[in-house]
Amino acid sequence: MDKIGLVTGSKDTAIVLENQLKVFLTDKVKINLYISDDGIESFSGETLLVFSSQALHDEVLSKINIPPVMKIIGNRTVNYDVLDALVSLPSEVPILLVNDLEESAKEVYAALLEIGLDHLNLTLYYPGCQLNVADFEIAITPGEVRYVPRHIQRIYDIGSRIFDFRTIAKILSQLNLLEYSSGSFSKMYLEKIIKIARGLAVSRAEVVKLNENMEQVIHSFNTGLLMYDNDYRIIVCNEVLKKLLKINKYKIEGNTLQQIVHNKKLLSFMQLEQQDSHLELTLDGSEFSVDKFKITNNEITCVSIKTLQNHKMIRENVYKKGHIAKYNLDDIIGQSDAITRLKAIITKLAKTDMNVLIQGESGTGKELTASAIHNMSSRSDAPFLAVNFSALSDDLIESELFGYVEGAFTGAKKSGKTGLFEEANGGTIFLDEIGDISLKVQSRLLRVLEEREIMPIGSNEIKPIDVRIVAATNKDLKQLIEEKQFREDLYYRLKMGFIQLQPLRNRKEDIPALIDHMAQSQASSKVTFSESLMEILMRYDWSGNVRELKNTLTYMLAVREKDSLSVVDLPDDKFFDKSLDLSSDDAMTFETYYDTHPDQDQDLFINEEQAYFLRAIVTMIKLDQSVSRVSLAKNSENSNFVRTENQVRRILTQLGELNMITLNKGRRGIMPTANAYRWIENKK
Ligand SMILES: Nc1ncnc2c1ncn2[C@@H]1O[C@H](COP(=O)(O)OP(=O)(O)OP(=O)(O)O)[C@@H](O)[C@H]1O
């Protein structure tokens, strides 16, 4: 169950805001109250802290540590429900305007006039004022309910400022409860928008100012919205809709549907009595998806229009860029502890919606991991977009991520550009090489993460986004923080979930499985690997990790002449990141491998041919015979392994690679190593 902390200054505010949040939050979310007036000692593990204001946040921060969880600083606004009710109060009814002092009562009176509520029949009231209040049945007060005469039941408290729409949207998005198209959030707010809009129609234009907030919300929907009353008179229409239907008129509110909607099919759909219906239609070559539902006791019809094509185009683009999450958990190969743990963590994190930071050397599978998280999460049907920051300049990063509008800057595309955050809406964005971004981009990114909204370059329109962020780096971000190259606050915001990937050299036991898997997926026939080849591949340090191993395999499979691969099929030494120094001291030797893997069958690494020649060498040394290619070839003539000098050379190289013999120039050139004697001992 999600737990959120609501942090306020006073108990009164806490109650008002808690009640407001409860309307939107399901029972699945528990709200813990923290009231500064009562003293706050610590928080108790909430995933999200909502502060009633910036000032309060700063005050709390100065007293105690705020844990590095998601924080939302609320914006508060006049309680529209109350205002809406005031707008509709009849002008003949006498109303008491109650405050604690005469002066402050006058101030409120002036404020009400200023916002256009001048039709109300108000009388000022405050403690000590001589007034017969018996005839009053209604009172308005800015939070001073205690001074309202007892007999008055209808009290409008305009002091209880509530969270504005954007704050609620942020909270819902953080908790994954936001549904823009037809869910409760939009419906509930649309109802309010309508109420206010209607209030405006009957009262004063100045109240528009109060409405800006809501206007911003409807205009920030990605969907076109149109609302009309039962006489088909338009009450609300947003910019997106105007664009979709190519309406040039500046103001269409007040017009009838017939005046605005010229497509017959769409018009009759809109005028149809039937509730909650859906239509797909083609207009000027573009496909649209249209939904209709009724709100406010069936008084208002709301129609939402989305372009299907746009959606398709975005998806096609996504595919084109190859930014589809290709991998699942099963694509992560290996049985080492590290891989087993990794899979368990991925499974757990995929169930949450936390941001995740993946740290690991190049080629260790960061993208693979991000992709598996996405595919196992509830977002798997939505896009998975990957951005690699290392290749992009600051300007490019910003325009890629946030998009821009027409004419935003010189060189901007005429049509503007949809940012990746918007394209990935509902899905996951994978920010690769996050350690490479500048402080400037970091602060923009931080804002996106905090506010969960973006503003495309050159636009003043705020777009809410619902995107999970999985970031990756091969750098030590802690170190970068110390060097002041990376923002600590961004680090913690990204690192809500954390995965450290192990380099391949620390989990060499995964190499055989990786090789098998790669051979199976890349080769059309069954390919085998000689023991000595396998041993060399396991001994190598793979500084380029799985990617380097994969490249090596791809090369060998491509140039192979037969399906049984051996050491001779290895690419040239220069192919490798590090030199393939086969007798290197620090490489894992046959001996150390068996010390750490006693249960392995040693025959895996030395074949019968090699075994025959190794035994021959040891015997010849014992008999003090000279060991050379010539003598070994001659010796083999009477055995099952008749080999030419050239063939003996190949076998000697393999035995050298296996650390079974040393190959020096000179008379005592070929000498068995301690490994060889141990191997022979084991074989007895
Ligand atoms: N455990 C694994 N199982 C199977 N394939 C793997 C594994 N780890 C990595 N790979 C493969 O190795 C290649 C590199 O992986 P990936 O691109 O995910 O690494 P990365 O850490 O994101 O690399 P970079 O930091 O260089 O971008 C990919 O082809 C991936 O499929």
The ligand as a Gaussian input file, in Angstrom:
#p B3LYP/6-31G(d) Opt

LIG

0 1
 N       23.723000     -11.468000     -18.934000
 C       23.603000     -11.322000     -20.242000
 N       23.004000     -12.270000     -20.976000
 C       22.902000     -12.183000     -22.314000
 N       23.350000     -11.147000     -23.021000
 C       23.953000     -10.158000     -22.362000
 C       24.112000     -10.181000     -20.943000
 N       24.722000      -9.057000     -20.572000
 C       24.943000      -8.355000     -21.687000
 N       24.483000      -9.001000     -22.773000
 C       24.573000      -8.578000     -24.180000
 O       25.742000      -7.796000     -24.290000
 C       25.535000      -6.661000     -25.116000
 C       25.795000      -5.425000     -24.329000
 O       24.752000      -5.239000     -23.383000
 P       24.115000      -3.809000     -23.078000
 O       24.040000      -3.008000     -24.336000
 O       22.897000      -4.005000     -22.301000
 O       25.288000      -3.255000     -22.173000
 P       25.467000      -1.798000     -21.560000
 O       25.972000      -2.003000     -20.181000
 O       24.239000      -0.994000     -21.738000
 O       26.644000      -1.257000     -22.441000
 P       27.125000       0.290000     -22.665000
 O       27.365000       0.859000     -21.316000
 O       28.380000       0.115000     -23.445000
 O       26.018000       0.925000     -23.420000
 C       24.116000      -6.772000     -25.607000
 O       24.146000      -7.366000     -26.877000
 C       23.440000      -7.680000     -24.603000
 O       22.420000      -8.404000     -25.195000

